[in-house]
Amino acid sequence: MSTSNASSASGSIDKGDVRLGLNGGLFSYTILTSSDEVAGVETRSSVHQWGLGFTGLGAPTAGGTAMFGWTAGYAITPNIEVGGNLSLAFGGGRFTSEVGDMSTEAQFDRTFATWIQPYFHYNMQVAKPLVLVFEASVGFLYGHANSPPDAMVEARQRTLAPTFGPGVGLNFFLTKNASIDLMFNYNFGLLSEQSVVDTTTADADINAHLIMFRLGTSIWMGGNK
């Protein structure tokens, strides 16, 4: 954030500013891995997804194809901001499972997730309208996915996941009260998944790695605006 005082021109953030913003996913890449042993046979599951929007953490075997969210923050000092993101994701995808030498796929088309992420920002003014942002966030995600109505085998999934990770981004100020925001994030999640296929229920612990670009816009109020 700006280290300039309240009388400075547009393009800075002052102590006491309140941020209200909207954002959406531009691009993401996700790796999800798990392993287990059943009756002496090692079972491995993996998902590698990329796309425009939001993939992967919507539900570990399906992911989402669209994500949007809301941001609220408060500038404790011109350089330190605390706040949080609330994101929603919708969509579908495919799941790849490997059992021994056999590989199978399942399809999900009804995926929903909600992701709450408190964050800490350290902000640095690098040019009058431009603020460099360093982020650390923790969060909690809930998601579920269902197979298509015409699927031969009915399948459902539920996901619970704590997440955490760093980020770096830019706030470009169009006026002293409005900015365009670009954020690059990496998040690691420890997913607890429950899958139901027909009458069979299985639980799994999954490691999730998510790389994502977000684009948003924010309004800054209060402080000395």
Salt bridges, closest charged atoms under 4 A:
ASP14 OD2 - LYS225 NZ 3.44
ASP17 OD2 - LYS225 NZ 2.53
GLU81 OE2 - ARG19 NE 2.94
GLU81 OE1 - HIS121 ND1 3.56
GLU98 OE1 - ARG44 NH2 2.82
GLU105 OE1 - ARG94 NH1 3.71
ASP109 OD1 - ARG110 NE 3.56
GLU135 OE1 - HIS121 NE2 2.63
GLU154 OE2 - ARG156 NH1 3.48
ASP181 OD2 - ARG19 NH1 3.41
